Amino acid sequence: MIELLKEIWATVSHNKLRTALTGFAVGWGIFILIFLLGAGNGLINAQMKQSEQFLKNSMVVYGGMTTKAHAGFDIGRRIELDSRDLQVTSSNFTENIRKTGASLWKSSVIMRLGPNYMTNQTIEGTFPMRVEIDKIEIVHGRFINDIDIREKRKVIVLSQTQTKELFREGSGLLGKDIIVNGAVFRVIGISKDDSSSSNSVAYAPFSTISAMYNYGHRVDRIEFSVTGIATEEESEAFVKKYRECINPNHEAAPDDDGALWIWNRLSQSMQMNSGMSILRTSLWIVGLLTLLSGVVGVSNIMLITVKERTREFGIRKALGAGTWSILRMVIVESMAITTFFGYIGMVCGVIVNEYMNATLGNQVVDAGIFQATMFLNPTVGVGVCLQATLVMILAGTVAGFVPAYKAARMRPIVALNAK
């Protein structure tokens, strides 16, 4: 075996340009595949992270503005949700809606604890399901519960930012009373800060805020989780049916899409999954085509290599070398070149992906009301890297085997006369 390796080294050293071209084709194909998959995964992971901030099988409804004249009303009329809409949502769609909630906002409030105070804060009256539908993380204490709603308790959940401004000891604020626009609220929970403007929002029971500020039947937002909807078509059909049921409460045309603004997170999630699947497939196709170009390059070079060495094979056979010894020499040489340069290409691809993760992966886009990570964890699994390398090694082996087998089968006199 040592003699065989020495012989391969002598052949490779004698044909440096040919070896370099073969190695470049192998390494470049694997490098591009790993780079493309890593970059694609970075984009996909960032989008998936953004989508995970909300419950996927949920919808949120806001009042909109009419775009069609109806029942004697002109277009451009502002629609405001009310308790009738909340009741219809809860009772008319029991087959598809699991949980229902709503929100009310009171902005520009002042929060005070002793000498510390904050202005321009927002207090949101909400239901217990809000913590689930918007995936609010409670780091200390608890969120609003059904008893708080039923008894109209004056309890409040603050963000970490608000807690630090009012009370430096963080969780020590739990159970303490703070003043909100002159009313006393007891702190029952602290929510984790996120990358949006909601760090200035505190949560209280819906019934409490409605009664305190005399909101009557007003509802600013309706939210619900859905079930039994498996496709985008079913999701859009549900939204259409929902509009036809809610719009008449406000003398709006049943088919007026502008009367309600519905954030269909379920359809959005389905569309994102479909888009991510297309992106993954596209990246694989481009990467495999690049890998294929490397395979073609290796095959062409091995064909030339074998053709150039046909007379050498003839001499070897004339001296008593068998067919297998010649085949083994060519195959081992091909495997050695593809393995070495394939490994280099794989390592370079991994290094570039790690560099992208260290630079682009830490950057966020600030859109004012929220911050979004646009590139996250652009890595490729070890299995994919090894599979790509093994494919190239196998291709190089086959590329060298076929012409070598033909040459090794020639009679010595024919091989010696080859040009």
Secondary structure, DSSP 8 states (H G I E B T S, - for coil): -HHHHHHHHHHHHHTHHHHHHHHHHHHHHHHHHHHHHHHHHHHHHHHHHHHTTS-SSEEEEEE-B--S-BTTB-SS-B---BHHHHHHHHHH-TTTEEEEEEEEEEEEEEEEETTEEEEEEEEEEE-TTHHHHTT--EEEE----HHHHHHT--EEEEEHHHHHHH-TTGGGGTT-EEEETTEEEEEEEEE---SBGGGGEEEEEHHHHHHHTT-TTB-SEEEEEE-S--SHHHHHHHHHHHHHHHGGGGT--TT-TTSEEEEEHHHHHHHHHHHHHHHHHHHHHHHHHHHHHHHHHHHHHHHHHHHHTHHHHHHHHHTT--HHHHHHHHHHHHHHHHHHHHHHHHHHHHHHHHHHHHHGGG-EEE-SSBEEES-------HHHHHHHHHHHHHHHHHHHHHHHHHHHHS-HHHHHT--
